[in-house]
Amino acid sequence: MKIYVNPTSITMVGKAWEIRAKLREYAKTYHTVADWRSDIHHLSTSDELKQD
């Protein structure tokens, strides 16, 4: 499974059961997908997330 994060969207590629499992995993931490997206974009602008 792959997750692509863009400034305006998140794209999840994989089998349906993999995507559902990943969404359930993220649901334990984030109440909505918008919360998850804003946190990901916050991390991508900080030093915590390094890009290759």
N, C-alpha and C positions, 0 to 999 in steps of 0.2 A: 504494500500500500504506500502511496505517496501523497503528500500534502504540499500544495503549492500556495504560497502566501503572496498576494499582490496588494498594492495599496488600496484597492477598492473591493477585493474579493478574496475568498479562500476556495481553492479547488481541491477536492479529495478524489483520488483515483484508486480504485481497487475493487474487490468483490463486494457485493452488497453487505454480506455479513461482517466484513472487515470495517467498512465505513460505519455501520450501526454500532459495532463494538467500540470504535474510536469515539464516536459521538457520546456513547454512554459513559466512557471514561472521562471525557471532558465535562460531561454534565455533573459529575461529582464536584468539580471545582467552580464551574461557571454556570450561572443561572440561565443566560441566553447566549446564542451564537454571537450576538453583537458584543457582549462582554468579553468573550474569548477573542474576537477579532481585535478589539481595542487593546487588549492586553498584549497580543502578539505584536501589534504595530508599535506599542510602547516599548517592548523588549527589543524590537529590531532597530530602534533609534538610540538605544542605550548601549553601553559597553558590554552588557551581559551576553548579548548574542553576537557571535563573530561570524562574518560572512567570508567564504573562501574566494 
